Amino acid sequence: MDPGAAGKDIGRELFEEGNSEYDAGHYERALELYDKAMGHGVDDEVIFNNKGATLDALGRNSEATAAYREATHLNSGYGLAWHNLGNSLYAQELYADAARAYTKAASLKPDRMENWSGLAAAYTKLGDVKRAERAVDHLGDFAESDPTILLLQADLFTEAGLIQKAIDCCDEYITRNPASPEGYEHLGNAEHEMGSYGKAMVTFQKALEFAPNDKEIWNNLGYTSFVAGYLERAIECFDRAIAIDKDYKHAWYNKGYAYHGADMLEQAVGCYREAIRIDPVDRVLWNNLGNALYNLGKYAESIPKFVEAIDVDADYEIAWNNIGNALEKMGMYREAIPYHDRSLQISPDFDYALYAKGVCKSFTGDPEGGYDLVLDSLEINPSYDEAWKARARIAGDLGRWDEALVSIEHSLAINPEFDQGWFQRGEILQRTGQTEAAQASFEMALKCLEGVRPDTVSGLSALVRRGETLARLGRFEEALATLEGVIASKKTNSHGILQILELRRFLNRWELPRSIKEACESSEEPGVRLAYADFLLDAGYVDGAERTLSSLTPADSLAAPVALSRARMLAMRGGLEKATMIVGALKSQSASGGFASAEGEILEAAGLYASAVEVLGKALAKSPSSYSCALAYSRSLLRLGRYKDAVRAADLAIGIDPGEWEPHMLKADAFSALGEIEKAEHERQEARSRLSAIKLKPVDGAGVDSR
């Protein structure tokens, strides 16, 4: 129905009122008035353009695009609508469509600078450097009357990677305005992008001579100083920027990022928190705060921070993947997989998520599936050394040792200073019987760990790896001293604790230093607490083991081992009946017969060695492939003085699992008792060479989203 002249007059009034509301920043009200004006018959290209601008301001870019397209349909020569259409498409990352819109706008309005700058930005995003360069060159026509256009050109040339042209524009601007801090600031930015950090630092200092209270210049000087390796100077610059404006988010962020890069994680956390106080809806800040906590080993604490990042942007694939990484570090591999899946739904070619999911699947009974995912990640990013390392580990788990060796050598070709790569190479060579080459590889790992700083989180982790490497080389006393030094620093490391307990068992060192006791007792990981309880039982400290076991509420995967340890503890206290009841319950719940040796081990713990031998002998006849049964049988025979039988039982255990050290030590004790000293020493050497069988989990990092 024709609204009539009177209706259109009302519509024009509503349109003008909408424009006023738009100018005042009242976008919802402006949109309402534009829609009412349209209802009164105002339907020209201008109102559709203005409605599009309002929708863009509200973040409703796809609706804005439709409004601009209607405006250009009504008037194909309306240059402003074409330009705004380009902006809207650019915001949606539809760069090819944006470039077409800007091209049309520039053909209609070649004297409008914004058309050329938009076109240059779109071509840069498309990687079309030649067309981007031509568009930026067009801006030179405006520079005669407005020298600041030279700085805009410099920024656009920098974005396109045409750094020398950017520097030329800055030089021309400085020639015209030698006392302008802006010229030096833009020049410093271009020099930074070129990698000329020393020049950039000098240039920023020149800019500060003209503008000593410019927070952005101080921030830029700080970031360049950090990248150049001058951490203290960088922090001083960020502090100067913050002193000028305590709510300057970028300086807090960059200060945190600098501390993060220097592995000063507690300081990084504090800075990220300050930046979040200023801007609590910045996904990158929440992610990096989570990442800093993750790198501190505070995996459970990191997860809510990654969730905050997702609350800001539900499609932030890095944060989804990092939740999976944190769960993986907590041993929750199955729980981690859905988070990696969500990351891959958002970004199917996200190589780190493919790799991380592959690692999790390999630990949940699907090594083939995990292997395929790691291969997929390497097809996308063949230069990721950790992925090659994971491929080597999974190939080894699958018994493909030649493939494992090739994979780890790929990793080392990418990063020859990768101590974990050399370490893993040594394990593979050792597993395939190439002992001399394995030792050389461990020596290379040790060389990579020279000069490790103990005052950072990554430095302490490296010291743990140094201790583990020394153990592989048979330098057990040095290994123990190194690992215990890490724990004494109050930085609990679960791998280090487990290695310490194993080394002390091997060396018969049953008196634990106070720092190790405290670390074991304060550990939040049930696996560490259980290993500590078993160590105490082996050492005869039944009271301490009882306290530790009583505080354990393990996950399902540890329920049975904890129950067995409790049964063993009861047997040592004389509660054989209760202990036997626990074992009986476990045997009735297990369809696999995995507790065949448990009853005999309980009798052994109670000191009833003859009964233990009888029960274990029968269990071994039923389950001849049970390593734990053969080991307990040999141990009980040894304690009864049946040394030759103990040797035969130990040989049976070795046949079942050639990689374990304990049966060799039992043989050594038996040969010593028989007076066969040379054989005893040989078995001790065999035990030493097999002590290196302790496996490490892969080490991964959460993704930092840098700017």
N, C-alpha and C positions, 0 to 999 in steps of 0.2 A: 504494500500500500504506500502511495506517495505521501510522505509526511507533510508536504506543503511548505510554503515559505516560512510560516511562523515556526513550524517544527524545526526547520533547518537553522533558523536563527538561534533557537534554544540549543541546538546541537553545536553551533559555532561557539556559543558561550561556554558550554560544557567543555569543548575542546580547549579553549583558552584557559579555563580554570584548571584543566588537566595539565597543561604546560606549566602553569605556575606551581602546581603541586610537585611535578617532576623536578623543576628547578630547585625546590625546597628539599628534595630528597625523600618526599613522601610517595614512594613508588606504588604501593598498594592502592592508595587513594587515587593516584594519577591513572592507574590502569582501570579502576572502576569508572572514572569520569570519561575516559576515552571510549569504553564500551557503551556507556550511556549516550555519548555523542553519536556513535555509530548507529545506535538504535533510533536516533532522531535524524538519520539520513546523511550524516557526514561520512563519506566513504571514499575520500580521495587518497592519493599516494602519500600525502604528508601525514595523515593520521595513522596510517598503517606503519609508516616509518617510525613515528613517535611511540606507537604502541610497541614496536619491536625493541626500541631503545629501553623502554620501561621493563619489558620482559627480560632483556639482557641484564639490566641492573638488579633484577630479582633472581638472577642465576638460572632463569628458564630459557636457556639458549636455543633449544630446538623449536620452542614456540615462537621465539623471536625470529628465527630463520624463516618460518612460515609467514610471519607478518611482513618481513622485508621482501620476500619473494612476491607477495601480493602487491606491495608498493611498486616494485619494478615491473610487474605485469601491467599495472595501471598506467605506468609511465616509464617506458624502457630508457628514457633519457635522464632519469632522476639520479644524478651521480652520488648524492649523499646516501641514498638507500643502497646503492651498489657497494659503497664503501662500508656501511654498517653491516651489510650482509657478509662482507669479507671478514669483518671483526668477529661476528657471531660464529661463522664457520671455523675461524682460526681458534676460537675458544673451545670448540668441540674437537680440536685436533684434526679437522677435515681440511688439511692444508692445500691439497690440489684444488678443491672447490673454492677455497678462500682465494687462492691465486687467480682463478678465473674471475671471481667477483672484483678483486682489486684491479685486475687488468681492464675490465670494463669501466670501472670508476675512473681510472687514470686516463683512458681514452676520451672520456667525457669531460673530465676536469684535470687536464695535465698540469694546471697551475696550482693544484691542491697538493701540498707537500705530503700530507698523511697518506694519500693513495700510493705514492711511491715507497714510503717507509713500510706500509703494510705489505705491499707486494714483495719488497726485499725480505721481510721477515718470513713470509710464507715460503718463498723459494729457498731460503736458508734451511727451514725445517724439512723441505723436500730433498735437501742435499744438492740442489741445482745451483752451484756456486756461480756459474757464468751469468745466469739470468739475475741472480741476487746482486751480483756486482753491477750489472747494467742499471738495475733499479736504483741502487744507492748512488751511482754516478749521476742520475737524473736530479738527485737532491742538490748537487753542486750548483745547479741553476739558481737556487734560492740563497746560497751562501753569501753572495755579494752584498745583499741587503741585510742579511741576518747571519753574523758569524757563528752563532750558536748551532746553526745547521751543521757546521763542520764537526761538532761534537756528536751530534746525532749520527752523522755519517761514520764517525769513528766507532761508535757503539755497534752499528749495523755491520760494518766491515769486520769488527772483532767477532761478532756472532757467526759470520760466514767463514771465519778462519783466515781472512785476508788481513793478517796482522800488520804487515808493512804499510798497506794502504791506510789502515787505521792510524798508525803512527804518523804518517805523512799529514793526515788531516789535523791531528793534534798539534804537530809542529807548526802548521800554517795558522791555526788558531792562536797558539802562543806567540807567534811572530806579530799577530795583530793585537794581542792582549797579553803583553809580557808579565803583567802583575795579576793575572787571573788564576786563582787556585783551581777553578774548574778544568782549565786546560791541562794542568799538571796532573790532576786527579785522573782524567781520562787517559792521559798518556801513560801513567803508572799502571792503570788497568790493562792497557794494550800490551805493555812490556811484561806484565805478569803472565798474560795469556801466551806470550811468545816463549816464556820460560826464562826470561832475563830477570831473575828475581833481584839480583844486586842492583841493576839499573832501576827497577821499579821502586825499590826501597829508597834510593836516592831521590827519585822523582816525587814520591809521596812526601818525603821530608821537605822538598822544595815547596810543595803545595801547602804544607803546614806553616811555612814562613809567612804566607799571605793569609792563612785561615787557621790560626792555632787552636781554635775552639770548634773545629768542624769534626763532629763525632764520626762521620762516615769515612773521612780520610784516615783518622786514627784506626778505625776498624780495618780498613783496607791495608794499611801498613802492617797491622798486627797479623792479618791473614797471610800476607806475603812473607813476613818474617817467619811465621810458623812453617810454611811450605819450604822455605829456604833452610830450615833446620835451627832457627834461633828461637827456641821455646821461651826463654826468660824475657827476651825482648818482645816477643809476641804478646805475652801475658801483660807486660807493662803497657803496651799500646791498647789492648782491650780494656784495661783498667782506666786508662785515660778517657777512652770513649764513654765508659760507664760513669766516670766522675762527671762528665758533661751532661749525661742523661742516664740516670739510674734505671730507667725503663726502656733502654735501647736494646730490644730483643736480639738483634743480630750480633751485637758485641757479646752478650751473654752466651748465645749459641756458639759463636766461633771460639770463645774462650773454652767452653766445654768441649768443643770438637778438638781443640789443640791439646787439652789435657787428655782427652780420649786417645788421640793419636800417639801421645807420649806414654800411654799405659798408666797414667795417673788417674785411676778410675774413680776413686772417691771424690776427688776434686771435680771431675767431669760431671758426676751425678749432681753435685751442688749447683753447678752452673746451669745444667739443663733444667733443674727445678726452678731456678730464678727465671729463665726464659719462659717456662710454662706458666709461671705466675703472671707474666705479662700477656702471654697469648696462649690460653688453654685449649685452643682448637687448632693447633699446629700438629699435624700427624707426624711430621718428621721429628719434632722434638720429643713426642711421646715414644716413638720408636727408638730413638737414640738413647733416651733415658733407660728404656728397657734393655737395650743392647749393652749399656755400661754395667747395669746390674747383672746381666747374663755373664759378661766377661769377668765379673767379680765372683762368679760361682753361685750367685743368688738367683737360681733358676726360677724357683716358685715366686719370688718377689718380682721377677722381671715380667711374668706373664700378664698381670693386670695392666702394666704400662703398655704392652703391645695391644691389649684389648682397648685401651683408651684411644690408641691410634686408629683402630678399626671403627670405634664409635664415631670418630671424626670423618673417616672415609672407609665405608664398608668394602670398597674395592681395592684397598691398599694391600697388594699381594705380598709385599715384603714383611709386613707385620703378621699376616697369617702364617707365613713360612717360619717366622721367628718363634711363634708360639709352639709350632711343631718342633723346632730345634730345642727349645727349653724342655719340653716334655721328653724328648729323646735323651737329653742329658740326665734326666731324672730316671732313666731306664724304662719310661712308659712309651715303648715303641709303637704298640698298637694304637694307643690314644693319640699319638703324634700324627699318624697317617692322615686322618680326616682334615687336619689343618694344612698339611702339604697339598692335599687334594683340592681344598678351597683355593689355595694360592694358584694352583694350576688351572682351575676353572676360569680364574680371572686372566691369567697369563699362561697359556698352554706351552709356550716356549721358554718358560722361566727355568733356566738350566740349574740354578741352585736348588730349586724346589724338587726337580726331578732327581737330582743327586741325593738330596736329603731323604726323600721318600724311598729311594732305592736302598739306602743304608738301613732305614727302619724295617723294610720288608725282609732284608737279609737277616735281621735279628729276630724275626717273628716266624721262622720256619719256611720262608720262601726265598732262598738264596738265588734261584734262577730268575725269579721275577725282579728281585732287587738288582741283580746283575744287568738285566735288560734296561732298567731305568737309568742306571749309571751310564750305560752305553749311550742311551738317548741324550743324556746331559752332555756327554763328551762330543757328540755330533754337533751340538749347538755351540759348545765352548770347549774346544780341544786343548786350551791352554790352562785349564784349571788343575793344578797339581794335586789338590786334595781328592778330586774325582778319580784321577788315575790311581791314587793311593787306595781309595775305596775299591776300585775295580780289582786291584792286586789282592786285597784282603779277601774279597768274595771269591775270586778265582781260586785262591788257596783253600778256602773253606770247601770248595767244590772239588778239590784235588787236582786242579789244573795248574800245576806248579810252573810249567814253562810259560804259560800265559801270565801268571802272577808276576814272574820275573820281568817279562817284557813290559808289563804295565807299570811296575814300580820304577823301571829305568826310564820310561816316558816321563814320569813324575820328576825324576831327578834331572832329566834333560831340561825341563822347564825351570826348575829351581834347584841348582846343585848345592845350595846352602841349606837344604831342607833336611834337618837332622832326623826327623821322623821317617823320611823316605829312606835314608841310609840304614836306619834302624830296622825298618820293615824288610828292606832288601837282605839284611843280615839274617833275619828270621827265616826268610824264604830259602836262602842258601843253606842255612843250618838244617832246615827241614829236609832238604834234598841231599844231605850228606856232604855238602861242599864246605867243610868246616873251616879250612884256611881262608877261603874267600869270604866266608861269613864273618870271621874275626876281623878281616881287613875292612869290611863294610861297617862293623860296629866302631872300629877305630875312626872311620870317616865321620860317623855320627858324633863321636866324642869331640872331634876336631871342630865340627860346626857349633858345638856348645861351649867352646872356649870363651872366656870373658863374659859369661852370663851375669847379668846384674840381678842381685837378690832382692832389690828394693821395689820391684814391680810385680804385678800379678803374673804377667807372661814370663817374667824372669824366674819366678818361683816354679812355675810349671816346667820351664826349661831345666831347672835344677833337678826336678823329679825325673825328667827324661834322662838327665845326665846320670843320676843314680841307677836307673834301670839299665842304662847302657853299660855302666861299670859292672853291673851284675852279669850281663851277658858276656862280658870279657873275663869273668871269673875273678874280678877284683872286688870281692864281697865286703871286705872291711871298709874300703873306700866308698863303696856303694851305700853301705849302712850309715856311715858318717854323713854322707851327702844328704840322704833322704831324711835322716833324723834332724839334720840342720834345718831343713825346710819346715818340718813340723814344729820345731822349737821356735820358729819365727812367728808362730800363732796363726799361720795361714794353712788351715786344714786342707789336705789334699787326699782324697780317698784312694787314688791309685798309689800314692806314696805310702799311706798307712798299710795297705794290703801287702805291698812289697816288703815293708819293714817287718811285718809279722812273719812273712814267709822266710825272709833271710834269717831272722832270729831263731826260727824253728830249725833251720838248716844248721846254723852255727851253735845250737844249744845255748842261746843267750835268753834265759827265761826271766831275768829281772829287767823289766821295762823302765826306761827313764820316765820321769814324772810328766814331761811334755807329751810323750807318746800316750801314756795312760789318759791324760786329759783330752787329747785329741780323739782317742777311741771312744771315750765315755760321752763326749759332747757331740759326736758325729750324728747327723740326722739321717744317715743312710743305714737302713737295717742290715744290708750286706756287710758293712764294716763292723757294726756292733756284733753280728753273729760270728764273724771271723775272730774278733777280739775274745768273745766268750769261749770259742773253741781253743784259742791259744791259751787262755787261762786254765782250761781243763787239762790241756796237754802239760802245762807247767805245774799242775796240781793245786792251783789256787781256786778251790771249789767255791768258796764264799763269794769271791769277786765274780766268778762266772754266773753264780746264781743271781746276784744283783743285776748283772747285765741282761741275762735272759728274761728276768721278771719285768724288765722295762720295755721289752720288745713286743710290738704289735705288727708283725710282718705282713706284707702282701701275700696273696695266695701262693705265689711262686716260691716263697721262702718258708711257708708254713710247715712243710714236712721236715726240712733241715733243722728248723728251730726246735721242733718236737723231738727229733733225734738227739739234739744236744741236751735238751732238758732230761731226756731219758738217761743219757750218759751221766749227767750230773747227779741224778737221783741214785744211780747204781754206785757211783763213787761215794755217796753218802750212806750206803747200806740199804737204800730203798729199792731193792732189786725187784720186788713184786710190782710196785707202781711203775717202775721202768719197763718191765716186761709187758705190762698192760698197755703202755703207750705204743710200744713196738708192735704188739698184736693188732692194735687199732689201725696203725699205719699199714701193716701188711694186708689187712682185710679191705682197706680202701684202695689199694694199688692193684691194678689188673696186670701190671707189667712185671711184677716180681722184683721190683727195684729195691726192696728192703730185705733181700735174702740174707744179707750178712749182718743185719741190724741186731738180731738177738745175740749172735756170737760176740759182736762188738760191745754190747751191754755187759755180757758176762766178763769180757776182757776188762772193761772199765771197773767192774766190781772186784777184780783181782782173781777171778775164778778161771784161771788159764786152761786148766785141763778140760773143764766143761766147755769153755769157749772153743777149744780146738775140736772137740767132738761135734758141736753144733755147726761150726764153720766148715768142717770137713764135709758134713752132709749137705750144707747149703751150696758148697762149691761143686759137689757132684751133680746137683740139680741145675746150677747156673755157672757152668765152667768159664763163661766170658765176663764174670763179675770181677772187675778190678778191685773194688773196695773189699770184697770177700777174700780174695787171694792175699791182699795186703794185710788184712786183719789176721788171717790164718798164719801168715809168716811171722807177724809180730808176736802172736801168742805162743807159737812154737819156740821162738827165740827166748821168750821169758821162761819157758819150761826147760830150757837148756838143750832142746833138740835142734842143734845148730845145723846139721846137714839137711834135716827136713825143712828148716827155716829157709835155707838157701834155695831148695827146690821150689818152695811155695813163692819165694820172691821172684824166681825165674818165671814162674807162671804169671805173676802180676806184670812183669816186664814184657812178656809175650802179648799180654792183653793191651797194654799201653806203654810202648817203648819210650815215650817222651817224659815220663814221670821220674822224679829223683828219689823218692822215698824207698822204693824196693832196693835200689842200689845201696842205700845207707844201711838197710837191714842186712843185706849180704855182707857189707863191710864189717858190721858188728859181729856177724856170725863167723866170718873168716878170722877176725881178730881173736875171738874166743877159742877158735880151733888152732891158733898159732900160725896161721897162714898169712903173714904180714904183707907180703907182696901182693897177694890177691886182694886183701882188704884195702890197700892203698889204691889199687886199680879201680875198685868199686867206688871209692870216695871220689876219684877223678871223674868217673862216669856220672856220679850224682851231681858234681859241680857243673859238668857240661850240660846237664839237663835242667838245672835250676832255672835256666833262661826260658823255660816253656811258658811262663806266665804271659797271658795275652793282654794287650791293651785295646781299649775301645777307640774308635776313630775320634779325632778332635775336630770340631767344626766351630765356625764363627757365625754369629748372627749378622745380618746385613745392615750396615750403616748407610743411611740415605743422606749423602752429602749434597751441598749446594754449590 
